[in-house]
């Protein structure tokens, strides 16, 4: 396999970057689709999009 052929293959860790739990097939699929960090369902639900923070007033 040439280097050029391998560049298109995305690799994702199979463990949550926060807690180390092994990711399920659905969690791995979600990570690949979002391009985001490798997080389990629990930790992925805690992620807040940056544009949502713009709507909050500063104290």
C-alpha positions as CSV (number, residue, x, y, z in Angstrom):
1,X,0.0,0.0,0.0
2,X,1.4,3.4,-1.0
3,X,1.6,6.2,1.5
4,X,-0.8,8.3,-0.6
5,X,-3.4,5.5,-0.3
6,X,-3.1,5.4,3.5
7,X,-3.5,9.2,4.0
8,X,-7.2,9.0,3.4
9,X,-7.8,6.4,6.2
10,X,-8.9,8.1,9.5
11,X,-7.8,6.5,12.7
12,X,-9.6,7.0,16.0
13,X,-8.6,5.8,19.4
14,X,-10.8,3.1,20.7
15,X,-11.0,4.6,24.2
16,X,-12.6,7.7,25.6
17,X,-10.1,10.5,26.0
18,X,-11.6,11.5,29.4
19,X,-12.3,8.3,31.2
20,X,-10.6,5.6,29.2
21,X,-13.7,3.5,28.6
22,X,-13.7,1.4,25.5
23,X,-15.9,3.0,22.8
24,X,-18.8,1.2,21.3
25,X,-19.2,0.9,17.5
26,X,-21.9,3.7,17.6
27,X,-19.6,6.0,19.6
28,X,-16.7,5.3,17.1
29,X,-19.0,6.1,14.2
30,X,-20.1,9.4,15.9
31,X,-16.5,10.4,16.4
32,X,-15.7,9.8,12.8
33,X,-18.7,11.7,11.6
34,X,-18.2,14.7,13.8
35,X,-14.4,14.8,13.5
36,X,-14.4,15.5,17.2
37,X,-12.5,14.0,20.1
38,X,-12.9,10.3,21.0
39,X,-15.4,10.5,23.8
40,X,-17.9,8.0,25.3
41,X,-21.6,8.8,25.3
42,X,-21.4,10.2,28.8
43,X,-18.6,12.6,28.1
44,X,-19.8,13.5,24.6
45,X,-23.1,14.7,26.1
46,X,-21.1,17.2,28.3
47,X,-19.6,18.9,25.3
48,X,-21.0,22.4,24.7
49,X,-20.7,23.9,21.2
50,X,-18.7,27.2,21.2
51,X,-21.5,29.1,19.4
52,X,-23.8,28.2,22.3
53,X,-21.5,30.0,24.7
54,X,-21.8,33.2,22.6
55,X,-25.5,33.4,23.5
56,X,-24.9,33.4,27.3
57,X,-24.5,36.8,29.0
58,X,-21.2,37.4,30.8
59,X,-21.4,37.9,34.6
